[in-house]
């Protein structure tokens, strides 16, 4: 479904602020697979997600999605294939528009927008039914500004919006990180439901080891812009949070060792 | 009475400007100074065409199109060349000053005696009424003034309805969301840059239309007439928001912009009548907009400070 081939991206190349965010990542994601991206700060997980979403163009490599090469596609063009939920609950919704109007936008994700009315009775009926499944009592407040809702409610609605038209790929960028624990649990549960029901292909960035082991069927661990480990199949299902933490420590130790070795070499030869 | 009718008519004509400013400033969250140039552009194009014998309706439409192009230019500078929105507006406004002089060939074109939309409306009204004076609820008014007011009202309402309907369509709703959260609109597959260009173009089209009608109403186009008009538009929008109580409803906001423009023009007419020096008008307008922008926040702060004083136990 999704195929990344040797993708590379360096920000601020040639300056003191140079960041080599992605350093040659190869990744194939099968249709219906739910992949978790794990990694420390600066490991490139969010950059990887943004590269797929098209927030910037790659320096090198290619991205294929659903059999199409989308490497040179603009962000808004890719939206035809990709649904997204952002870390910031404010990023996914237009606050001064009503709940219904926000969904009217989502209902035409990646499609031509013409001079037809944004809101119509059919959409409203469907909307009321689908939003009722959230059990948040929002189905009676469709005309309220979405900005008046809590972060958790907005994030749940954003998830529903991103999957209103079934996307070829769903990108979740730490979509529960800014929520309180209770809302985060609700949104995670909703994520699980929606993904299973629609059999979506998902790339999800998370900081939570618990989420990583309990959700999805594959974990990609990133480190310094490269794939450090790829857990899937039985290995992934047996995984416990402690195993992941151990793996992180191992990476950290190896890196420290690398640095110390380099220091040693420098000291003795230069 | 003539003064009152005149103030109302100008208020309604300038409500098109207010709606344009509302689109760029409120809907697209872009302070667009192109306004100062495009209102003059509208007046200049309409006047130049009318003087050279073009039918006034055609001249007005061409003037509107010219404003559309001016706004689109600002939009392209802003979105395609990544120039700050404010600076893009300043560049286009400055360039328009020369363009307007070129279009007019001099700094002022008088339209008195030419066939304009205003002269057509007054002519028609005088012919229908059959007299120079008409008794309306005990006041003697000229049918021509009354007809102009009515025509301005019809145009303003018509434009408001079209704008309202447009922003309720699929594409219009997406545009409203653009000013709110561009990232989200992009993630939902809309070309935000194109929307911004279109939004600025539409806003300036309306503003140029306002200028074209204004020139025909007052009987001349002048290269200086646009100075400070963006602030004028802002003042109208802000008064309108106060009148409609800061509602979220687009229809009410549009009504507010129209009412704000009329009320503001009325206040200005009264102030001038009371002996305000016209030269001080821009200063007062600017101070007014400043106060309108700052006061709500200040009042809120004072109020919350007051509440804190009343309930000192809260802090413990």
Interface residues (C-beta under 8 A of the other chain):
Chain A: X53 X74 X75 X76 X77 X79 X80 X84 X86 X90 X91 X92 X93 X94 X95 X96 X97 X101 X102 X104 X105 X106 X108 X109 X110 X111 X113 X114 X115 X116 X117 X118 X119 X145 X161
Chain B: X166 X168 X169 X170 X171 X172 X173 X174 X176 X177 X180 X181 X183 X184 X185 X186 X187 X188 X189 X190 X191 X192 X248
